[in-house]
């Protein structure tokens, strides 16, 4: 009897437990049902098995309510009306994320490469001795450059470029260096230089310096050890036997110095002749000696560790000479050899741009790349190769998969004694037509004119900094003659065009309608060498230009010249890019 009573109590508790809501109000849609003790279907045992047994409950007419057990909620979540919206939202989220990732990758893929700091603005070249004298000793110095940094920033300068300041003699603009790791006292101390570097960087500017690796001063310790045949320095310079008789030297061959006469000089200490491409006080280093190359590498690293942002390597075409000593060919074969004394009298096939020279220059690049790994600290490399033809100059850009200079410095405009429309046109197009694809051109700032040249320069540099047309746009030339050059700057996605008109001759009259048929009748002067004309409009049928006058005209059009068949061979661009005004971005898939 006791066992039966316990079982009934247990069943009663099960029934009570099956109906208890733990303090929560049941959904009003669930109706309470009176249990009929006499009905076997409604017996306590049946209810207990029905609720907690393996049988699936019928949830068709039941809605979730607060406090419903999680096991039952899981059964609701599996219903189509709950499952389908959830799955739709999930896959929409996945699709949205994939679209955003794809769009980001696409934008990156089609965007042109961002301009680096050395591309973003002009470089201001300073010869320290003639800049500012801070201590009133009659010579410009490093402290004087630091004092003028605020002035330099007003010119929208991005990079300060300082020419040779190493310890050296005054000969040849201080290019005969006595110690590559020392500041010449005339310019200050190493502490002055370190302060200048810090001040330049505080202004958001960059610093590059000149370096001529081809030769040293004859006062350099290396040369003194070499002339005395001291250890590894014995072959740091180029020595050859030569004949010395009656106080006169008979050189090993007819090679000439850039400044004229023989490039061989007899040294009484070593009793041999040493080779010099420039003055006799500037003996050439022997770059076929690996120890010399290592010395130069360490000097580059020394200045980079001081915070220098780049170098301009000068006279690099002279780094190697032919191993043999054959005479160079005369330009005039009939000239008497004894009278061949001027550098221009010979073809310099054995003393310039020798095989292996570019390998040495690329080694400079590799050394600098070791210091370019930190974001935002790319180290610039420029080269100067005086007197090279355009084809040889372009080789300093490097090869498609081997980087060399960021650009060889373009001094061709500065060599024009009497600039004319034709000569300026030839310099510009020669560079643009020969420059490897994707490389960056450069142009070296003109002889000073009396018409507020500084103010004009400021206006031009600000215009270049703020206009994509000038930093990214196509260059399309329209006309050139002995008097004038006319060209446009334009960019896909921008419906404005800059039209440049430069007059190098006398007073002239130009009809721009003859050059561009759909140009508006009147266009605005964006900038002029005559500041009184700025902002005016001119009639494109007849534009009058004074001698030496230059205009930047601006007009709206969607018919860009570089899309027109007639101008296909007249338009050039460094890095192809297009502008989206909707997204305010540049992209490369034009």
NUSE-481093 format. One record per residue (C-alpha): x, y, z. Coordinates in pm, 1 decimal. Example, Ala and Ser with C-alpha at 12.3 -4.5 7.8 and 13.67 -1.06 7.14 Angstrom:
! residues 2
{{1230.0, -450.0, 780.0}},
{{1367.0, -106.0, 714.0}},
//
This chain:
! residues 590
{{0.0, 0.0, 0.0}},
{{284.4, 235.1, 82.1}},
{{443.3, 162.5, -255.3}},
{{118.3, 244.2, -438.2}},
{{78.7, 566.9, -246.2}},
{{435.5, 676.3, -334.6}},
{{370.8, 606.1, -699.7}},
{{52.8, 812.2, -695.8}},
{{232.3, 1100.9, -527.5}},
{{506.8, 1079.1, -789.6}},
{{258.6, 1081.1, -1073.3}},
{{78.1, 1374.3, -912.0}},
{{398.8, 1569.6, -892.7}},
{{465.9, 1493.2, -1255.8}},
{{127.9, 1627.1, -1353.1}},
{{181.3, 1938.5, -1146.6}},
{{527.7, 1985.5, -1287.7}},
{{396.5, 1949.5, -1640.1}},
{{149.6, 2232.9, -1591.9}},
{{351.8, 2474.1, -1379.6}},
{{466.9, 2798.2, -1559.1}},
{{726.1, 2902.2, -1301.4}},
{{566.1, 3238.6, -1241.4}},
{{513.3, 3335.0, -1609.8}},
{{172.3, 3386.6, -1762.0}},
{{91.5, 3135.0, -2031.0}},
{{-15.1, 3246.9, -2374.0}},
{{-381.8, 3314.7, -2377.5}},
{{-421.7, 3100.7, -2685.2}},
{{-335.9, 2786.3, -2485.5}},
{{-662.5, 2672.3, -2321.7}},
{{-666.7, 2502.5, -1980.3}},
{{-828.2, 2155.0, -1993.7}},
{{-991.3, 1989.8, -1693.4}},
{{-853.9, 1649.9, -1633.4}},
{{-1103.5, 1365.9, -1603.5}},
{{-958.6, 1125.0, -1349.3}},
{{-1164.2, 850.3, -1497.5}},
{{-1037.3, 890.8, -1846.1}},
{{-735.9, 677.7, -1930.7}},
{{-623.5, 923.6, -2195.8}},
{{-595.7, 1197.6, -1933.8}},
{{-426.6, 991.9, -1669.5}},
{{-123.3, 1147.1, -1501.0}},
{{102.0, 885.6, -1649.7}},
{{-13.9, 976.0, -1998.8}},
{{48.4, 1349.6, -1947.2}},
{{396.1, 1294.0, -1813.6}},
{{496.5, 1083.1, -2111.1}},
{{329.4, 1320.5, -2357.2}},
{{529.6, 1624.8, -2245.0}},
{{868.9, 1483.1, -2170.4}},
{{870.8, 1173.2, -2387.8}},
{{1030.8, 1135.0, -2730.1}},
{{715.6, 1222.9, -2917.3}},
{{728.4, 1558.8, -3107.1}},
{{468.7, 1812.4, -2980.3}},
{{231.6, 1973.2, -3228.2}},
{{345.3, 2340.0, -3240.9}},
{{127.7, 2439.5, -3536.1}},
{{-99.5, 2671.9, -3343.9}},
{{144.6, 2770.2, -3071.3}},
{{350.6, 3092.0, -3067.6}},
{{664.1, 3152.1, -2864.2}},
{{613.2, 3320.6, -2529.2}},
{{839.2, 3457.9, -2258.1}},
{{983.7, 3187.5, -2044.7}},
{{934.0, 2905.8, -2293.4}},
{{1202.7, 2639.3, -2239.8}},
{{1494.3, 2659.5, -2478.8}},
{{1436.6, 2305.4, -2600.8}},
{{1095.9, 2413.4, -2729.7}},
{{1230.6, 2741.7, -2869.6}},
{{1484.6, 2545.0, -3070.2}},
{{1193.1, 2353.1, -3221.1}},
{{1024.5, 2682.6, -3315.2}},
{{1348.0, 2815.0, -3472.3}},
{{1347.0, 2524.8, -3713.0}},
{{1013.6, 2625.4, -3862.1}},
{{1030.1, 2768.2, -4215.3}},
{{881.8, 3106.7, -4120.1}},
{{1169.5, 3160.5, -3875.2}},
{{1445.1, 2971.2, -4052.0}},
{{1406.6, 3119.1, -4402.0}},
{{1429.0, 3492.1, -4301.6}},
{{1726.6, 3409.6, -4081.9}},
{{1906.9, 3233.2, -4363.6}},
{{1823.5, 3513.8, -4605.9}},
{{1971.8, 3771.8, -4368.2}},
{{2280.6, 3557.1, -4317.3}},
{{2352.7, 3514.8, -4686.3}},
{{2276.9, 3881.2, -4753.6}},
{{2535.6, 3970.8, -4491.6}},
{{2788.6, 3732.0, -4645.1}},
{{2719.2, 3870.7, -4992.2}},
{{2753.4, 4230.4, -4869.5}},
{{3088.5, 4156.6, -4707.5}},
{{3213.6, 3985.7, -5023.5}},
{{3096.7, 4279.6, -5236.9}},
{{3276.5, 4526.4, -5008.7}},
{{3595.0, 4318.8, -5015.8}},
{{3572.7, 4285.2, -5394.2}},
{{3507.6, 4658.3, -5436.4}},
{{3804.3, 4742.1, -5214.5}},
{{4033.2, 4508.0, -5406.1}},
{{3899.0, 4644.3, -5735.1}},
{{3959.2, 5006.1, -5635.9}},
{{4312.1, 4922.1, -5526.0}},
{{4376.6, 4727.5, -5845.9}},
{{4260.9, 5002.4, -6080.2}},
{{4400.6, 5293.5, -5883.0}},
{{4725.2, 5440.8, -6014.3}},
{{5025.0, 5437.6, -5786.8}},
{{5022.6, 5721.2, -5535.1}},
{{5277.1, 5996.9, -5591.3}},
{{5580.1, 5966.3, -5368.7}},
{{5727.7, 6264.3, -5184.7}},
{{5988.9, 6326.0, -5452.5}},
{{5712.1, 6346.6, -5715.8}},
{{5476.7, 6570.5, -5519.1}},
{{5651.9, 6902.8, -5558.7}},
{{5960.2, 7097.4, -5669.7}},
{{6312.7, 7043.9, -5542.7}},
{{6494.6, 7356.2, -5428.6}},
{{6866.5, 7330.8, -5505.3}},
{{7096.8, 7528.9, -5277.0}},
{{7464.8, 7604.1, -5319.5}},
{{7542.1, 7668.3, -4949.8}},
{{7823.1, 7916.5, -4995.9}},
{{7607.0, 8161.0, -5190.3}},
{{7285.9, 8118.8, -4987.8}},
{{7265.5, 8279.2, -4641.3}},
{{7557.4, 8373.2, -4418.9}},
{{7446.3, 8328.5, -4057.2}},
{{7776.8, 8421.3, -3887.6}},
{{7874.8, 8715.5, -4109.6}},
{{8203.2, 8563.2, -4225.5}},
{{8125.4, 8621.0, -4592.0}},
{{8020.6, 8262.5, -4668.1}},
{{7681.0, 8099.2, -4665.0}},
{{7648.0, 7808.5, -4423.5}},
{{7421.1, 7530.6, -4295.3}},
{{7280.4, 7747.8, -4016.8}},
{{7184.0, 8002.4, -4281.6}},
{{6985.1, 7736.5, -4469.3}},
{{6804.0, 7645.1, -4147.5}},
{{6719.7, 8011.7, -4086.2}},
{{6549.8, 8031.6, -4428.8}},
{{6331.7, 7720.5, -4406.8}},
{{6015.1, 7924.5, -4345.3}},
{{6088.7, 8120.4, -4661.3}},
{{6148.5, 7797.8, -4853.9}},
{{5812.2, 7657.0, -4745.1}},
{{5635.1, 7965.7, -4885.4}},
{{5758.3, 7855.8, -5227.9}},
{{5564.3, 7529.1, -5191.3}},
{{5894.5, 7343.9, -5195.0}},
{{5878.1, 6979.2, -5091.0}},
{{6247.0, 6888.9, -5106.8}},
{{6564.1, 7079.3, -5017.8}},
{{6863.4, 6975.6, -5227.1}},
{{7203.5, 7084.0, -5095.8}},
{{7511.1, 7070.9, -5315.5}},
{{7854.5, 6960.4, -5192.3}},
{{7933.2, 7068.0, -4834.9}},
{{8202.5, 6807.5, -4760.7}},
{{8548.7, 6901.3, -4641.8}},
{{8722.3, 7007.0, -4962.1}},
{{8915.9, 7274.8, -5139.4}},
{{8753.3, 7560.2, -5325.5}},
{{8847.9, 7419.1, -5662.9}},
{{8569.6, 7310.8, -5898.4}},
{{8280.1, 7417.3, -5669.8}},
{{8408.1, 7200.2, -5381.0}},
{{8391.3, 6878.1, -5581.7}},
{{8741.1, 6769.2, -5479.7}},
{{8644.9, 6611.4, -5149.9}},
{{8909.7, 6560.0, -4882.1}},
{{8681.9, 6369.4, -4641.2}},
{{8334.2, 6241.6, -4731.7}},
{{8234.4, 6209.6, -4363.9}},
{{8321.7, 6562.6, -4254.3}},
{{8148.8, 6899.5, -4293.2}},
{{8377.3, 7167.7, -4430.2}},
{{8437.9, 7421.6, -4149.9}},
{{8333.7, 7701.0, -4382.2}},
{{7977.9, 7563.7, -4365.4}},
{{7967.6, 7468.3, -3996.4}},
{{7987.3, 7149.0, -3794.6}},
{{7830.5, 6804.5, -3798.8}},
{{7602.9, 6925.0, -3517.5}},
{{7484.8, 7208.6, -3745.4}},
{{7405.7, 6950.7, -4011.3}},
{{7214.6, 6727.0, -3769.0}},
{{7011.7, 7026.8, -3650.0}},
{{6937.2, 7119.5, -4011.2}},
{{6812.9, 6769.2, -4091.3}},
{{6583.1, 6774.7, -3786.9}},
{{6449.5, 7121.4, -3875.3}},
{{6385.1, 7020.9, -4237.2}},
{{6186.9, 6716.4, -4127.3}},
{{5995.8, 6922.1, -3867.7}},
{{5876.4, 7141.5, -4155.2}},
{{5749.2, 6835.2, -4339.6}},
{{6025.2, 6869.5, -4600.3}},
{{6279.4, 6620.0, -4731.8}},
{{6654.7, 6654.5, -4779.4}},
{{6874.2, 6523.9, -5059.3}},
{{7243.7, 6593.0, -5096.7}},
{{7501.0, 6586.2, -5374.6}},
{{7759.6, 6310.7, -5388.0}},
{{8032.5, 6270.2, -5651.1}},
{{8173.5, 5918.4, -5612.4}},
{{8399.3, 5931.7, -5918.3}},
{{8698.0, 6104.4, -5758.6}},
{{8845.6, 6258.5, -5443.7}},
{{9083.2, 6539.1, -5367.9}},
{{9453.6, 6462.1, -5390.6}},
{{9457.7, 6569.9, -5023.2}},
{{9232.0, 6278.6, -4928.5}},
{{9391.1, 6023.0, -4695.7}},
{{9312.3, 5746.0, -4941.7}},
{{9521.7, 5913.6, -5211.6}},
{{9809.7, 5979.5, -4975.8}},
{{9816.5, 5611.2, -4876.4}},
{{9780.5, 5505.1, -5239.8}},
{{10070.6, 5712.6, -5365.8}},
{{10281.4, 5551.6, -5093.2}},
{{10155.2, 5201.7, -5186.3}},
{{10007.8, 5145.6, -4841.1}},
{{9819.7, 4816.8, -4803.8}},
{{9483.5, 4785.7, -4975.4}},
{{9492.9, 5153.0, -5074.6}},
{{9766.6, 5084.4, -5330.5}},
{{9506.9, 5031.3, -5605.2}},
{{9237.6, 5272.4, -5483.7}},
{{9323.7, 5497.7, -5779.3}},
{{9416.3, 5436.3, -6143.7}},
{{9794.3, 5423.4, -6178.9}},
{{9999.8, 5346.1, -6488.7}},
{{10361.1, 5373.2, -6585.7}},
{{10446.7, 5676.3, -6797.0}},
{{10760.2, 5831.5, -6936.4}},
{{10912.1, 6132.1, -6765.1}},
{{11198.4, 6309.5, -6945.4}},
{{11340.0, 6661.4, -6922.9}},
{{11057.9, 6764.8, -6690.9}},
{{10796.6, 6656.5, -6943.5}},
{{10548.9, 6369.8, -6910.5}},
{{10464.6, 6139.3, -7197.5}},
{{10125.9, 5992.4, -7095.5}},
{{10015.8, 5631.0, -7157.4}},
{{9762.1, 5740.0, -7421.7}},
{{9573.4, 6038.3, -7564.2}},
{{9289.4, 6044.5, -7309.6}},
{{9188.0, 6400.2, -7221.9}},
{{9052.6, 6574.1, -6912.6}},
{{8711.6, 6739.0, -6926.2}},
{{8891.9, 7068.5, -6871.5}},
{{9141.2, 7002.0, -7151.2}},
{{9490.8, 6857.0, -7189.4}},
{{9600.5, 6512.4, -7081.6}},
{{9403.3, 6330.5, -6814.0}},
{{9727.5, 6176.0, -6684.0}},
{{9945.8, 6344.3, -6421.8}},
{{10284.2, 6229.8, -6301.7}},
{{10326.5, 6174.2, -5927.1}},
{{10684.9, 6202.6, -5805.8}},
{{10618.2, 6007.3, -5486.6}},
{{10490.3, 5691.5, -5659.0}},
{{10681.7, 5758.9, -5980.4}},
{{10375.7, 5677.1, -6188.6}},
{{10095.1, 5867.6, -6359.4}},
{{9747.0, 5874.3, -6210.2}},
{{9429.6, 5925.8, -6410.3}},
{{9194.3, 6222.1, -6359.0}},
{{8884.4, 6298.4, -6564.1}},
{{8865.9, 6651.3, -6419.2}},
{{9145.2, 6860.4, -6263.2}},
{{9476.9, 6709.1, -6159.4}},
{{9377.0, 6779.6, -5798.3}},
{{9089.1, 6533.0, -5841.5}},
{{9227.9, 6182.5, -5906.6}},
{{8973.0, 5922.6, -6020.1}},
{{8891.6, 5633.0, -5788.6}},
{{8940.4, 5282.4, -5923.1}},
{{8587.7, 5137.7, -5918.6}},
{{8714.3, 4807.5, -6051.8}},
{{8853.1, 4755.8, -5702.4}},
{{8584.2, 4593.5, -5477.4}},
{{8731.2, 4770.3, -5172.9}},
{{8656.7, 5108.3, -5334.3}},
{{8296.7, 5007.2, -5399.1}},
{{8262.9, 4898.0, -5036.2}},
{{8406.0, 5230.9, -4916.1}},
{{8148.1, 5425.0, -5118.7}},
{{7869.6, 5199.0, -4990.6}},
{{7970.2, 5275.0, -4632.3}},
{{7972.3, 5649.5, -4703.5}},
{{7620.0, 5628.3, -4845.7}},
{{7509.1, 5438.4, -4534.4}},
{{7676.7, 5697.8, -4311.2}},
{{7469.7, 5986.0, -4447.3}},
{{7149.4, 5784.8, -4467.8}},
{{7189.1, 5703.6, -4098.9}},
{{7211.5, 6080.5, -4039.2}},
{{6858.6, 6113.5, -4178.9}},
{{6930.4, 6215.0, -4537.7}},
{{6632.9, 6130.2, -4764.4}},
{{6826.2, 6077.2, -5084.6}},
{{7123.4, 6153.0, -5307.1}},
{{7200.5, 6308.2, -5638.5}},
{{7498.0, 6115.6, -5775.6}},
{{7694.6, 6337.6, -6009.1}},
{{7933.5, 6252.2, -6294.9}},
{{7837.0, 5885.4, -6286.5}},
{{7923.3, 5826.5, -6652.5}},
{{8291.0, 5860.9, -6555.3}},
{{8293.3, 5582.8, -6293.0}},
{{8470.0, 5329.6, -6517.4}},
{{8732.9, 5346.0, -6787.6}},
{{8838.1, 5078.8, -7034.5}},
{{9091.0, 4828.1, -6900.1}},
{{9307.6, 4871.0, -7207.9}},
{{9497.6, 5188.6, -7287.4}},
{{9407.9, 5233.7, -7655.2}},
{{9383.6, 5588.8, -7785.1}},
{{9038.1, 5735.2, -7828.8}},
{{8935.1, 5830.6, -8183.1}},
{{8972.7, 6187.1, -8298.7}},
{{8664.4, 6373.9, -8412.6}},
{{8873.0, 6522.8, -8694.0}},
{{9092.8, 6243.4, -8823.2}},
{{9311.2, 6492.1, -9009.2}},
{{9393.4, 6692.6, -8697.5}},
{{9757.6, 6671.8, -8590.0}},
{{9760.9, 6454.2, -8273.4}},
{{9983.2, 6698.0, -8084.8}},
{{9713.2, 6964.2, -8121.7}},
{{9434.7, 6745.1, -7981.8}},
{{9397.2, 6908.3, -7640.9}},
{{9029.1, 6998.7, -7605.9}},
{{8784.6, 6746.8, -7463.3}},
{{8558.0, 6790.1, -7764.3}},
{{8839.7, 6684.1, -7998.3}},
{{8790.7, 6315.1, -7910.1}},
{{8512.7, 6056.3, -7905.1}},
{{8511.1, 5932.5, -7545.6}},
{{8428.2, 5569.8, -7611.4}},
{{8682.0, 5434.7, -7361.7}},
{{8641.2, 5678.2, -7071.8}},
{{8264.5, 5718.5, -7031.2}},
{{7964.1, 5483.4, -6989.7}},
{{8167.6, 5165.4, -6989.2}},
{{8017.7, 4818.1, -6955.4}},
{{7959.2, 4758.4, -6582.7}},
{{7908.9, 5123.9, -6497.8}},
{{7530.4, 5083.1, -6460.5}},
{{7589.0, 4781.6, -6233.9}},
{{7777.8, 5011.2, -5997.5}},
{{7501.2, 5272.2, -6004.3}},
{{7244.7, 4998.7, -5934.5}},
{{7450.5, 4890.6, -5636.5}},
{{7402.5, 5244.1, -5498.9}},
{{7028.4, 5191.2, -5544.4}},
{{7040.1, 4858.5, -5360.8}},
{{7222.2, 5015.9, -5067.8}},
{{6960.4, 5291.1, -5044.6}},
{{6675.8, 5041.8, -5070.0}},
{{6793.9, 4890.8, -4742.7}},
{{6695.4, 5220.6, -4581.0}},
{{6363.7, 5249.4, -4767.8}},
{{6180.2, 4965.2, -4595.9}},
{{6018.4, 5180.7, -4328.9}},
{{5681.6, 5321.9, -4449.1}},
{{5710.6, 5680.4, -4562.8}},
{{6090.2, 5674.6, -4566.0}},
{{6164.2, 5600.3, -4929.2}},
{{6513.9, 5719.5, -5022.6}},
{{6534.0, 5910.3, -5349.3}},
{{6811.2, 5858.0, -5601.3}},
{{6891.7, 6094.1, -5885.4}},
{{7181.7, 6084.5, -6128.8}},
{{7356.6, 6353.0, -6327.3}},
{{7529.7, 6254.5, -6647.4}},
{{7657.3, 6567.2, -6818.2}},
{{7685.1, 6567.6, -7194.1}},
{{7516.1, 6232.0, -7253.1}},
{{7282.7, 6193.5, -7549.4}},
{{6916.7, 6128.6, -7478.2}},
{{6937.6, 5752.1, -7537.1}},
{{7221.3, 5709.8, -7287.5}},
{{7049.6, 5939.4, -7037.8}},
{{6734.6, 5725.9, -7043.4}},
{{6939.2, 5420.2, -6941.7}},
{{6975.0, 5566.3, -6592.2}},
{{6605.7, 5497.0, -6531.5}},
{{6700.6, 5129.1, -6523.1}},
{{6546.1, 4825.5, -6686.5}},
{{6185.4, 4697.4, -6665.9}},
{{6266.4, 4472.4, -6368.5}},
{{6582.3, 4640.4, -6239.4}},
{{6544.7, 4981.4, -6078.3}},
{{6820.5, 5238.1, -6101.1}},
{{6768.1, 5612.3, -6058.1}},
{{6424.2, 5753.7, -5982.8}},
{{6516.3, 5988.9, -6262.4}},
{{6829.3, 6118.7, -6433.9}},
{{6836.4, 6493.6, -6387.0}},
{{6719.8, 6678.9, -6696.7}},
{{6946.1, 6976.0, -6760.6}},
{{6873.3, 7006.8, -7132.2}},
{{6651.4, 7314.7, -7094.9}},
{{6922.1, 7490.1, -6894.7}},
{{7169.9, 7434.7, -7177.4}},
{{6967.0, 7641.1, -7423.7}},
{{7158.4, 7967.2, -7467.9}},
{{6881.4, 8126.8, -7674.4}},
{{6552.8, 7944.0, -7605.3}},
{{6312.0, 7937.0, -7896.7}},
{{5981.9, 7767.0, -7960.6}},
{{6149.2, 7499.8, -8169.2}},
{{6437.9, 7432.6, -7929.2}},
{{6215.1, 7409.0, -7621.0}},
{{5973.4, 7186.4, -7812.6}},
{{6256.6, 6955.5, -7917.0}},
{{6386.1, 6923.3, -7559.0}},
{{6042.0, 6840.0, -7418.9}},
{{5935.9, 6593.1, -7685.1}},
{{6277.5, 6427.6, -7697.4}},
{{6254.7, 6344.5, -7328.5}},
{{5888.6, 6235.2, -7335.8}},
{{5927.6, 6017.0, -7644.3}},
{{6233.5, 5837.0, -7509.2}},
{{6137.1, 5803.9, -7141.4}},
{{6048.5, 5443.0, -7044.7}},
{{5682.2, 5377.2, -6973.8}},
{{5574.1, 5453.6, -6619.7}},
{{5881.6, 5662.2, -6534.5}},
{{5880.2, 6018.9, -6404.8}},
{{6008.0, 6322.1, -6598.5}},
{{6177.6, 6625.5, -6446.4}},
{{6262.0, 6972.8, -6568.9}},
{{6540.6, 7197.0, -6439.2}},
{{6345.4, 7632.7, -6252.0}},
{{6512.8, 7895.7, -6586.9}},
{{6728.7, 8208.3, -6603.9}},
{{6589.7, 8484.9, -6385.1}},
{{6369.9, 8739.4, -6558.6}},
{{6311.6, 9090.1, -6418.0}},
{{5932.4, 9044.5, -6402.3}},
{{5880.7, 8920.4, -6044.5}},
{{6023.9, 8578.3, -6113.7}},
{{5985.1, 8472.6, -5749.8}},
{{5614.5, 8558.2, -5744.2}},
{{5560.4, 8379.9, -6074.2}},
{{5742.0, 8074.3, -5943.0}},
{{5522.5, 8069.5, -5632.5}},
{{5209.0, 8086.4, -5846.1}},
{{5329.0, 7810.0, -6076.5}},
{{5430.6, 7578.0, -5792.8}},
{{5096.1, 7626.0, -5615.5}},
{{4910.9, 7559.4, -5939.5}},
{{5110.4, 7240.5, -5993.3}},
{{5044.0, 7124.5, -5637.1}},
{{4667.9, 7180.0, -5658.5}},
{{4584.6, 7070.4, -6012.5}},
{{4573.0, 6706.6, -6121.4}},
{{4592.0, 6829.6, -6479.6}},
{{4953.7, 6929.7, -6419.9}},
{{5069.8, 6643.9, -6198.4}},
{{4881.3, 6357.7, -6370.7}},
{{4756.4, 6491.5, -6702.1}},
{{4842.4, 6420.0, -7062.5}},
{{5082.0, 6646.5, -7249.9}},
{{4963.3, 6716.4, -7606.1}},
{{5158.5, 6957.3, -7822.6}},
{{4977.8, 7161.3, -8084.9}},
{{5237.5, 7373.9, -8249.9}},
{{5596.8, 7482.5, -8239.6}},
{{5799.5, 7721.1, -8449.4}},
{{6098.1, 7941.2, -8395.3}},
{{5889.0, 8176.7, -8183.7}},
{{5639.6, 7978.4, -7980.8}},
{{5535.6, 7647.4, -7825.3}},
{{5169.0, 7557.9, -7769.4}},
{{5052.4, 7249.4, -7579.8}},
{{4771.5, 7126.9, -7353.0}},
{{4746.1, 6942.1, -7023.0}},
{{4431.0, 6728.6, -6985.1}},
{{4299.9, 6434.9, -6783.8}},
{{4013.5, 6190.3, -6840.5}},
{{3731.1, 6266.1, -6599.3}},
{{3806.5, 6638.4, -6578.2}},
{{3622.0, 6852.3, -6829.2}},
{{3873.9, 7136.2, -6804.5}},
{{4190.4, 7179.0, -7008.5}},
{{4498.6, 7392.1, -6953.2}},
{{4640.6, 7538.5, -7273.0}},
{{5001.9, 7658.7, -7247.5}},
{{5127.9, 7927.5, -7482.9}},
{{5497.3, 8022.8, -7457.7}},
{{5646.2, 8292.0, -7678.4}},
{{6024.4, 8304.7, -7718.9}},
{{6032.6, 8541.5, -8015.3}},
{{5916.8, 8892.2, -8086.3}},
{{5561.2, 9020.6, -8067.6}},
{{5339.2, 8759.0, -8230.3}},
{{4973.4, 8683.0, -8302.1}},
{{4829.1, 8333.8, -8253.6}},
{{4500.6, 8189.5, -8380.9}},
{{4412.8, 7902.0, -8147.8}},
{{4095.0, 7826.4, -8343.8}},
{{4314.5, 7698.6, -8625.7}},
{{4479.9, 7453.4, -8387.3}},
{{4172.1, 7334.2, -8191.3}},
{{3850.9, 7362.8, -8388.4}},
{{3612.9, 7323.5, -8091.8}},
{{3792.5, 7556.7, -7852.2}},
{{3556.5, 7824.4, -7710.8}},
{{3573.9, 8168.2, -7867.5}},
{{3682.3, 8317.7, -7537.6}},
{{3900.2, 8149.7, -7275.7}},
{{4023.3, 8262.1, -6935.7}},
{{4385.9, 8340.5, -6847.4}},
{{4464.6, 8129.2, -6543.9}},
{{4822.4, 8255.8, -6512.7}},
{{5048.2, 8486.2, -6708.5}},
{{5401.3, 8616.8, -6689.2}},
{{5226.6, 8953.5, -6688.9}},
{{5029.4, 8946.0, -6363.9}},
{{4799.5, 9223.9, -6486.1}},
{{4644.0, 8976.8, -6731.5}},
{{4554.9, 8710.7, -6473.4}},
{{4182.9, 8629.8, -6475.8}},
{{4111.3, 8810.8, -6803.0}},
{{3949.9, 8652.1, -7105.6}},
{{4107.0, 8648.5, -7450.6}},
{{3970.2, 8588.0, -7798.4}},
{{4103.6, 8256.9, -7928.2}},
{{4091.3, 8383.9, -8286.8}},
{{4368.5, 8632.7, -8213.8}},
{{4593.5, 8622.0, -7905.2}},
{{4870.0, 8880.7, -7894.4}},
{{5188.9, 8772.9, -7718.3}},
{{5473.4, 8999.3, -7616.8}},
{{5833.3, 8887.3, -7640.7}},
{{5906.4, 8633.9, -7367.5}},
{{5542.7, 8614.6, -7256.9}},
{{5382.0, 8294.3, -7133.6}},
{{5014.0, 8217.0, -7073.8}},
{{4822.6, 7936.7, -6906.2}},
{{4472.6, 7941.2, -7052.9}},
{{4179.0, 7743.9, -6913.7}},
{{3858.3, 7630.3, -7081.5}},
{{3592.9, 7359.5, -7049.1}},
{{3557.3, 7071.0, -7292.7}},
{{3482.5, 6699.0, -7297.9}},
{{3649.5, 6644.7, -7633.5}},
{{4002.1, 6575.5, -7510.5}},
{{4281.8, 6580.1, -7765.1}},
{{4450.7, 6254.5, -7664.0}},
{{4135.0, 6068.2, -7771.2}},
{{4144.6, 6219.0, -8119.8}},
{{4317.1, 6029.4, -8397.8}},
{{4491.8, 6340.0, -8527.7}},
{{4676.4, 6382.7, -8197.2}},
{{4767.0, 6020.5, -8119.3}},
{{5135.2, 6079.5, -8191.8}},
{{5144.4, 6415.6, -8016.2}},
{{5024.0, 6314.6, -7669.4}},
{{5230.6, 6168.4, -7386.6}},
{{5167.6, 6068.2, -7026.3}},
{{5394.2, 5927.2, -6757.5}},
{{5141.2, 5716.7, -6566.0}},
{{4798.7, 5674.1, -6724.8}},
{{4519.5, 5774.3, -6485.2}},
{{4157.4, 5885.8, -6492.6}},
{{3959.8, 6088.7, -6240.9}},
{{3617.2, 6003.5, -6099.2}},
{{3438.3, 6316.4, -5978.8}},
{{3166.3, 6102.2, -5817.0}},
{{3406.1, 5905.1, -5595.3}},
{{3680.8, 6169.8, -5597.0}},
{{3945.3, 5910.2, -5680.0}},
{{4200.7, 5837.2, -5948.5}},
{{4191.9, 5502.2, -6126.8}},
{{4411.0, 5347.2, -6394.4}},
{{4165.5, 5142.8, -6606.4}},
{{4076.2, 5424.8, -6841.7}},
//
